[in-house]
C-alpha cells in the first residue's frame, strides 16, 4: 500500500499530516474509512468533508483553511493532499489505485481467434476468443483485443490500446496509443451519403462510396455503442485526448479537436469541425458543415445549427421543464404568436395613419 508521502510526491501535492500513513484506495466522502482517501472540489460539501471518516482528503488551499478552522472528531489523524486542482488530482490518484485491481490481459492468442497470416501481431498482445483480425492489420505492442471483436483489413491499432468485447473496427481505421474502445463501438462504418436522382416516373438514392478513413489520436476513449463513420473521400478525425461517451454518433468527415469531451447520445452531422477543448453535453446535436470554435461548451439537448466563431462561449437551448398542464397553456400561446404579431402590426399601421 502506498504511503502518504509517496502519493504526495507522485502526484505533486503538498502533504499536511503524517507522512507514513498508508492507504488502500479512494471512496466518496460519505463512505470513506480511515484507510481510504476522498476529495473535496466543491465548497458546498465542506461540512460533509469535515464530518467524513476519510483518513485523507485531497483539497485546495482554501478548503484546507476552512477544514482546519472547523475541526471534527476525525480531523486529528487526517492527512491532507493540497492540490491546485483537487478533482484532477483525485482522478490521477484513482488511476493509480485502479491499476492494482484492473483485469490483467496476459500476452497470448486464444485458440479460437482468426488472424490473417499477413497481420502483424506482436507477442506482447492479448487476443481474446473469437477475435477476427484481417489482412494487413498492424497492432502495436501490448494491445489487448477482447472477445468477438473484429479488426478489418489494413487497420492500425497502436501500442497499449485496449479494445473491449464485440467492437467492430472497419478497414483502414487508425487508432492511436493508449486508447480505450468500449464494447459495441463501431468505428469506420460507411457515412450516410446518398445522391438523389428522382423524376416524375421514379428514381433512387444513389450511394456515394465512402472511401475515407477514421483516424483517432492518442489517449482517446470511445464509449459503448458509439459509432464513428468513415469519411466520404477525406478522413473523419478524432483528436488526441478526446473522451467520447456511450451511444454518440459522429458522421463522415467530422473533425474533432484535442481534449474534447462528448457526453452520451450526442450527434454530430457530416463535415462539422469541432475545435479543441470543447465540452458537449448529452443529446446535443450539430447540423452539418459547421465550424465550432475552441473551448465552446454546449449544454445537453441543445441544437447547434450555425457555426460558432468566437472561442470560449457557452450555448444552451433547452427549454426548462414544467407541469404538463402549464406546458399546454404555453404551447397554445406559442401557436398564436404569429396572429398576435399580425394584430400588433395592424394596430401600429393604423396608429401611424391616424397621426
Wavefront OBJ file of the C-alpha trace (Angstrom):
o trace
v 0.000 0.000 0.000
v 1.420 3.444 -0.883
v 2.192 5.872 1.904
v 1.004 9.465 2.107
v 4.424 10.882 1.266
v 4.776 8.555 -1.740
v 1.407 9.651 -3.097
v 2.126 13.320 -2.461
v 5.419 13.145 -4.325
v 3.995 11.125 -7.201
v 1.020 13.440 -7.745
v 2.761 16.722 -6.918
v 0.607 17.637 -3.939
v 1.637 19.331 -0.705
v 1.257 16.996 2.252
v -0.209 18.065 5.589
v -0.174 15.328 8.229
v 1.541 12.033 8.995
v 3.772 11.046 6.065
v 3.995 7.337 6.927
v 0.262 6.546 6.847
v -0.743 4.164 4.059
v -3.992 3.882 2.116
v -5.836 1.122 0.253
v -7.824 3.263 -2.178
v -10.382 6.023 -2.669
v -14.031 6.369 -1.652
v -16.804 9.008 -1.560
v -16.913 11.381 1.400
v -19.910 9.666 2.997
v -18.417 6.134 2.807
v -14.674 6.644 3.141
v -12.920 4.993 6.080
v -9.675 5.776 7.904
v -7.586 3.785 5.391
v -9.163 5.483 2.349
v -8.787 8.801 0.526
v -11.589 11.111 -0.577
v -11.609 14.555 -2.168
v -13.284 17.940 -1.914
v -13.636 20.087 -5.033
v -16.902 21.925 -4.343
v -17.160 24.287 -1.326
v -20.798 23.229 -0.906
v -19.530 19.932 0.527
v -17.109 21.405 3.064
v -19.172 20.345 6.082
v -19.608 16.843 4.674
v -15.844 16.674 4.189
v -15.256 17.828 7.739
v -17.579 15.110 9.081
v -16.173 12.383 6.796
v -14.299 9.432 8.293
v -11.784 9.545 5.437
v -8.185 9.133 6.543
v -7.055 11.579 3.869
v -8.623 14.323 1.786
v -7.491 15.898 -1.485
v -8.295 19.594 -1.103
v -7.483 23.079 -2.313
v -5.615 25.536 -0.098
v -8.787 27.499 0.711
v -10.716 24.336 1.598
v -7.850 23.218 3.840
v -8.040 26.502 5.714
v -11.783 26.033 6.255
v -11.380 22.450 7.472
v -8.597 23.382 9.867
v -10.703 26.222 11.248
v -13.685 23.860 11.701
v -12.209 20.626 13.056
v -14.270 17.484 13.581
v -13.775 14.283 15.550
v -11.830 12.802 12.632
v -9.526 15.763 11.997
v -6.711 14.909 14.408
v -5.335 11.942 12.468
v -6.371 13.041 8.992
v -3.899 13.638 6.168
v -4.440 16.366 3.557
v -3.143 16.398 -0.012
v -3.244 20.051 -1.061
v -3.538 20.466 -4.825
v -4.302 23.280 -7.260
v -6.920 21.078 -8.942
v -8.239 18.547 -6.395
v -10.620 16.901 -8.869
v -7.876 16.220 -11.411
v -5.543 15.019 -8.644
v -8.277 12.667 -7.465
v -8.659 11.267 -10.997
v -4.934 10.618 -11.340
v -4.713 9.045 -7.902
v -7.756 6.897 -8.720
v -5.965 5.645 -11.844
v -3.019 4.644 -9.675
v -5.175 2.540 -7.369
v -7.273 1.145 -10.210
v -4.231 -0.407 -11.857
v -3.868 -2.776 -8.925
v -7.425 -4.086 -9.283
v -7.901 -3.835 -13.042
v -8.158 -7.041 -15.088
v -4.821 -8.193 -16.440
v -4.757 -9.402 -20.009
v -1.802 -11.705 -20.312
v 0.005 -11.816 -23.662
v -1.161 -14.576 -25.935
v -3.626 -15.544 -28.653
v -6.741 -17.546 -27.867
v -7.027 -20.713 -29.997
v -10.408 -19.617 -31.382
v -9.074 -16.306 -32.759
v -8.808 -15.997 -36.545
v -5.776 -13.952 -37.593
v -4.734 -13.444 -41.195
v -1.190 -14.511 -41.958
v -0.287 -11.023 -43.203
v -1.362 -9.290 -39.973
v 1.318 -8.005 -37.583
v 0.538 -9.061 -34.013
v 3.436 -8.644 -31.544
v 3.968 -11.325 -28.906
v 3.091 -8.787 -26.175
v -0.525 -8.515 -27.410
v -3.547 -10.196 -25.891
v -6.026 -11.583 -28.442
v -9.233 -12.936 -26.913
v -11.650 -15.661 -28.023
v -13.309 -15.440 -31.436
v -11.448 -12.275 -32.387
v -11.061 -11.753 -36.144
v -8.070 -9.845 -37.480
v -7.963 -9.222 -41.209
v -5.166 -8.968 -43.758
v -2.662 -6.154 -43.404
v -3.706 -5.256 -39.863
v -0.914 -3.839 -37.679
v -1.099 -3.988 -33.898
v 1.345 -2.181 -31.638
v 2.953 -3.553 -28.512
v 0.721 -4.619 -25.608
v -2.537 -4.127 -27.478
v -5.435 -6.050 -25.908
v -8.289 -7.124 -28.172
v -11.053 -8.855 -26.225
v -13.543 -11.469 -27.378
v -15.666 -11.273 -30.516
v -14.037 -8.099 -31.763
v -13.377 -7.673 -35.482
v -10.491 -5.643 -36.879
v -10.755 -5.452 -40.662
v -8.045 -5.227 -43.292
v -5.286 -2.612 -43.163
v -6.429 -1.205 -39.815
v -3.740 0.059 -37.413
v -4.066 -0.129 -33.629
v -1.144 1.467 -31.788
v 0.587 0.395 -28.581
v -1.176 -0.058 -25.212
v -4.665 0.324 -26.640
v -7.483 -1.728 -25.116
v -10.462 -2.838 -27.213
v -13.315 -4.365 -25.236
v -15.510 -7.242 -26.496
v -17.676 -7.048 -29.601
v -16.234 -3.846 -31.042
v -16.073 -3.514 -34.835
v -13.064 -1.772 -36.365
v -13.577 -1.355 -40.107
v -10.918 -1.425 -42.783
v -8.261 1.276 -42.869
v -9.095 2.672 -39.439
v -6.171 4.086 -37.480
v -6.257 4.140 -33.674
v -3.534 5.837 -31.618
v -1.694 4.785 -28.491
v -3.300 4.184 -25.081
v -6.821 4.384 -26.433
v -9.820 2.599 -24.938
v -12.630 1.348 -27.179
v -15.630 0.030 -25.272
v -17.960 -2.814 -26.201
v -20.212 -2.446 -29.191
v -18.414 0.564 -30.652
v -18.391 0.671 -34.459
v -15.516 2.619 -35.958
v -15.273 3.151 -39.692
v -18.744 2.199 -40.949
v -19.913 3.937 -44.108
v -21.017 7.519 -43.731
v -24.620 8.297 -44.652
v -24.057 9.638 -48.157
v -26.622 9.359 -50.961
v -27.301 11.493 -54.037
v -30.973 11.933 -55.014
v -31.897 11.092 -58.598
v -35.662 11.339 -58.980
v -38.049 12.193 -61.765
v -41.788 12.159 -62.273
v -41.651 8.465 -63.104
v -39.458 7.347 -60.180
v -35.820 7.240 -59.231
v -33.423 6.285 -56.482
v -30.960 7.397 -53.821
v -27.536 6.763 -55.335
v -24.974 5.625 -52.769
v -21.789 7.699 -52.608
v -18.779 5.434 -51.919
v -17.212 6.194 -48.560
v -13.507 5.878 -49.334
v -12.001 7.884 -46.476
v -10.862 6.530 -43.118
v -11.317 7.138 -39.416
v -8.130 8.447 -37.773
v -8.070 8.520 -33.968
v -5.314 10.206 -31.960
v -3.563 9.048 -28.804
v -5.309 8.730 -25.417
v -8.834 8.748 -26.838
v -11.656 6.875 -25.090
v -14.706 5.771 -27.064
v -17.853 4.712 -25.203
v -20.018 1.647 -25.625
v -22.161 1.515 -28.777
v -20.704 4.750 -30.109
v -20.426 4.990 -33.896
v -17.806 6.930 -35.827
v -18.339 6.897 -39.600
v -15.531 6.861 -42.134
v -15.075 9.842 -44.424
v -16.583 10.055 -47.890
v -13.290 10.989 -49.572
v -11.221 12.617 -46.811
v -10.916 11.274 -43.253
v -13.009 11.521 -40.111
v -10.576 12.634 -37.392
v -10.734 12.422 -33.592
v -8.044 14.494 -31.843
v -5.711 13.289 -29.108
v -7.054 13.195 -25.567
v -10.714 13.405 -26.556
v -13.210 11.399 -24.487
v -16.454 10.201 -26.067
v -19.324 8.755 -24.042
v -21.750 5.946 -24.926
v -24.099 5.978 -27.924
v -22.614 9.024 -29.608
v -22.981 9.395 -33.387
v -20.135 11.041 -35.294
v -20.817 11.315 -39.009
v -18.492 11.234 -42.010
v -15.753 13.829 -42.426
v -16.271 15.254 -38.942
v -13.090 16.635 -37.366
v -12.966 16.795 -33.567
v -10.061 18.606 -31.917
v -7.864 17.663 -28.995
v -9.091 17.091 -25.433
v -12.814 17.454 -26.114
v -15.459 15.663 -24.049
v -18.706 14.496 -25.658
v -21.488 13.109 -23.459
v -23.884 10.299 -24.305
v -26.318 10.382 -27.225
v -24.793 13.496 -28.801
v -24.906 13.577 -32.601
v -22.561 15.466 -34.918
v -23.556 15.706 -38.564
v -21.219 15.343 -41.507
v -18.281 17.664 -42.211
v -18.665 19.612 -38.979
v -15.397 20.721 -37.374
v -15.224 20.868 -33.586
v -12.331 22.850 -32.070
v -10.022 21.930 -29.187
v -11.125 21.636 -25.542
v -14.829 21.716 -26.345
v -17.446 20.325 -23.933
v -20.579 18.818 -25.494
v -23.480 17.797 -23.265
v -25.661 14.717 -23.596
v -28.047 14.549 -26.565
v -26.689 17.794 -28.020
v -26.761 17.819 -31.803
v -24.991 19.683 -34.573
v -26.070 20.405 -38.130
v -23.615 19.563 -40.893
v -20.784 21.674 -42.349
v -20.369 23.838 -39.231
v -17.214 25.158 -37.577
v -17.177 25.282 -33.780
v -14.530 27.425 -32.056
v -12.116 26.179 -29.391
v -13.349 25.844 -25.803
v -17.010 26.020 -26.754
v -19.434 24.499 -24.237
v -22.782 23.162 -25.455
v -25.385 22.168 -22.873
v -27.283 18.907 -23.115
v -30.165 18.675 -25.606
v -29.026 21.847 -27.362
v -29.227 22.061 -31.165
v -26.440 23.960 -32.917
v -27.441 24.985 -36.443
v -24.900 27.753 -37.120
v -21.130 27.987 -36.882
v -19.575 29.392 -33.700
v -16.556 31.573 -34.390
v -15.773 33.144 -31.010
v -13.883 30.835 -28.615
v -14.944 30.118 -25.064
v -18.705 30.673 -25.316
v -21.414 28.577 -23.631
v -24.602 27.740 -25.559
v -27.864 26.403 -24.144
v -31.111 25.797 -26.000
v -33.057 23.659 -23.539
v -36.488 24.928 -22.546
v -36.998 24.358 -18.773
v -39.368 21.527 -17.868
v -42.736 22.290 -16.261
v -46.013 20.625 -15.367
v -47.760 19.277 -18.455
v -50.839 21.422 -17.847
v -48.666 24.552 -17.769
v -46.840 23.420 -20.911
v -50.164 23.045 -22.769
v -51.133 26.622 -21.902
v -47.750 27.975 -23.031
v -47.874 25.894 -26.210
v -51.276 27.381 -27.056
v -49.793 30.881 -26.665
v -46.831 29.956 -28.869
v -49.163 28.700 -31.602
v -50.931 32.057 -31.602
v -47.823 34.271 -31.615
v -47.972 34.897 -35.357
v -51.582 36.092 -35.158
v -50.665 38.357 -32.247
v -47.770 39.781 -34.264
v -50.040 40.492 -37.220
v -52.543 42.273 -34.958
v -49.770 44.401 -33.426
v -48.505 45.349 -36.876
v -52.032 46.328 -37.918
v -52.524 48.431 -34.778
v -49.182 50.156 -35.366
v -50.101 50.825 -39.012
v -53.480 52.306 -38.045
v -51.834 54.461 -35.383
v -49.354 55.869 -37.904
v -52.166 56.542 -40.401
v -54.194 58.476 -37.840
v -51.134 60.545 -36.954
l 1 2 3 4 5 6 7 8 9 10 11 12 13 14 15 16 17 18 19 20 21 22 23 24 25 26 27 28 29 30 31 32 33 34 35 36 37 38 39 40 41 42 43 44 45 46 47 48 49 50 51 52 53 54 55 56 57 58 59 60 61 62 63 64 65 66 67 68 69 70 71 72 73 74 75 76 77 78 79 80 81 82 83 84 85 86 87 88 89 90 91 92 93 94 95 96 97 98 99 100 101 102 103 104 105 106 107 108 109 110 111 112 113 114 115 116 117 118 119 120 121 122 123 124 125 126 127 128 129 130 131 132 133 134 135 136 137 138 139 140 141 142 143 144 145 146 147 148 149 150 151 152 153 154 155 156 157 158 159 160 161 162 163 164 165 166 167 168 169 170 171 172 173 174 175 176 177 178 179 180 181 182 183 184 185 186 187 188 189 190 191 192 193 194 195 196 197 198 199 200 201 202 203 204 205 206 207 208 209 210 211 212 213 214 215 216 217 218 219 220 221 222 223 224 225 226 227 228 229 230 231 232 233 234 235 236 237 238 239 240 241 242 243 244 245 246 247 248 249 250 251 252 253 254 255 256 257 258 259 260 261 262 263 264 265 266 267 268 269 270 271 272 273 274 275 276 277 278 279 280 281 282 283 284 285 286 287 288 289 290 291 292 293 294 295 296 297 298 299 300 301 302 303 304 305 306 307 308 309 310 311 312 313 314 315 316 317 318 319 320 321 322 323 324 325 326 327 328 329 330 331 332 333 334 335 336 337 338 339 340 341 342 343 344 345 346 347 348 349 350 351 352 353 354 355
